[in-house]
Amino acid sequence: MADDTGNAEIQVGARDGVAVVTLTRPSLSASVKKALRGALADVAADETVRAVVLTGTGNAFCVGQDLAEHAVALETDPGMAFVTLDEDYDRIVTALATMPKPVVAAINGTCVGAGLGFALACDVRIAAESGASARPSPGSA
């Protein structure tokens, strides 16, 4: 596997047997989901990769579906707007959960919607302390 490959949506780097798959934008557009499916298939098949880390950039791991894109899909063809569940989300979660090597979700910030589903499909989840700072303190309302 090349040390650093990818496109605008997904970056993949490998070093010492660990592949890092990085979501470079927080929301999941059709192109991000397609790129993520491809990246996961590539690292699963790569015999030099012994472990995989899935992470995001900035202060978000993944906030889920790109809602603006989904709204357009609903307006354009409501019957096809939810095809992404089978075509993308099910395939991505299955790829993570059945990966033939350990997958770690390195949660660097906001993790909701489908992003939470992706994190839960990983074998291990590690959250940055900065992502936990948004939690209310005990006893606060």
ABEGO torsion letter per residue (X at the ends): XBABBEBAABBBBBBGGBBBBBBABABBBAAAAAAAAAAAAAAAABAABABBBBBBBEABABAEBBAAAAAAAAAABAAAAAAAAAAAAAAAAAAAAABABBBBBBBAEBBBEAAAAAAAABABBBBBAAAAAABBBBGBX
